[in-house]
Amino acid sequence: MPFPTADALHTIAEHSLRACGADAFAAGPHLARTPITGTTIGSVGATVDAATAVERATTAFLTWRTTPAPVRGELVRRIGEQLRAHKGDLARLVQLEAGKIESEALGEVQEMIDICDYAVGLSRQLQGLTIASERPGHRLMEQWLPLGPTVVITAFNFPVAVWAWNAALALVCGNPVIWKPSELTPLTALATHGLFEQATKGLDVPAHLNQVLLGDGSVGAALVAHEGVPLVSATGSTAMGRKVGPVVAARFGRSILELGGNNAAIITPSADAELVVRGVTFAAAGTAGQRCTSLRRLLVHRSRLDEVVGRLTPAFASLPIGSPLEKGTLVGPLITSTALVNMQSALAAAKADGGTVVVGGERHFADEAPEAAYVRPAIVAMPGQTQIVHTETFAPILYVMAYDSFDEAVQLHNEVPQGLASSIFTTDLREAEAFMSAAGSDCGIANVNIGPSGAEIGGAFGGEKATGGGRESGSDAWKGYMRRATNTINYSNALPLAQGVEFG
């Protein structure tokens, strides 16, 4: 397969950046790299330090918090318009930096557009409550108010959608945003910020409503520790969350943590085989297994094990692997060579634990793109859930295990530390309902007859246990970006006390 040169990729990136209203490449300390070839395609300049960014955001907050919420929604509506107009340009940068195939990159930008639409409507529905008071002549009410500067830390695998999940809600809720993107995806962040700035033109909004801070983990650490940041929304590994959570909690801040996943699908005796093959293949191999919701464990009833593995094996073996810029490619590269090493180490550990690689795991295009990391998604038959199966490896490895009873399947499903996404394939209504009940899946997302990967913006996204417990996107996730105030108004001439207390 022919791979484009670094110069060619640089040109593509520069064109997309300019189209999004962002500054083109300039000599700077932050390298822009593409997993398509594993090479550097340019560099970008420095940004302000964390303290300056928080100071600017705090100043912006003083104005933005008193701006009517529907007016704040108008800005988000314009952001959505910019995204629609430049969907292809931003998606191309997602391909270059995250290695996604075209349809997935376009889908990520569409997700940004969808959450903007959602947030615009939300800007007129930030509703509180009126509560019956036990005291005559009193009104008891609850309202939601802006919280303050919101730090958003994003990972490489969804370099722009996760910013939008957070920023669209934070902005309509009255909060400025400080964005620390992955150091692997600076270009998508700069392009998104360019579109944001274009959306503000002609609107009376304060400066520095959205700031991008490039850099390594030290930049994120400084933002996380800053006393002037009431909310940190961080997406990444569980290890990262173990560092972020205690620091924020120690200063009585608030955090939304979206961390690791070790997602499973249960295949029951009644499962539709066609749905299983299509749903499992995408969930395990899509985005080269680099989604937090990627399918990593397949729990198959023993009566269906040979059939399911027999159908999945040729599907995995025939997946087109290559440059995500090429039409027809379904599996692009791993993000770095380190990810490839981690995948190979996990496969070796699985074999040592008695596992058998049924298909996949081999590297591709080592000669044509020696600095890139292309690999065929792997299916590994395991005798049980060993330590390596309990460990999330951010790569396309699907561990397959047999079970004998529904209760056993649920137990196996829930015994891993992570609790993000889950699914069951069944045509038995009782199994489907039991899986979604309190005694079933312990994850934040539980699906029936679809894989665990992929989410619509209308529902709250997030998981339990080592996944962090955070919620973003739809439903009432917006409440995480606001503070709650309970108010009592006395419109009488008397002063009765609650609970019948007398003091006089």
Secondary structure, DSSP 4 states (H G I P E B T S, - for coil): -----HHHHHHHHHHHHHHTT-----S-SEEEEETTTTEEEEEE-----HHHHHHHHHHHHHHHTTS-HHHHHHHHHHHHHHHHHTHHHHHHHHHHHH---HHHHHHHHHHHHHHHHHHHHHTT----EEE--SSTTEEEEEEEEE---EEEE--SSSTTHHHHHHHHHHHHTT--EEEE--TT-HHHHHHHHHHHHHHHTTS---TTSEEE--SSHHHHHHHHH-TT-SEEEEES-HHHHHHHHHHHHHTT-EEEEE----EEEEE-TT--HHHHHHHHHHHHHGGGG-STT-EEEEEEEGGGHHHHHHHHHHHHHT--BS-TTSTT--B---SSHHHHHHHHHHHHHHHHTT-EEEE---EE-TTTSTTS-EE--EEEE-SS--HHHHS--SSSEEEEEEESSHHHHHHHHHTSSEESEEEEE-S-HHHHHHHHSTTS--SSEEEESS-S----TTSEE--EETT----EESTTGGGGGEEEEEEEEE-SS--PPGGG----
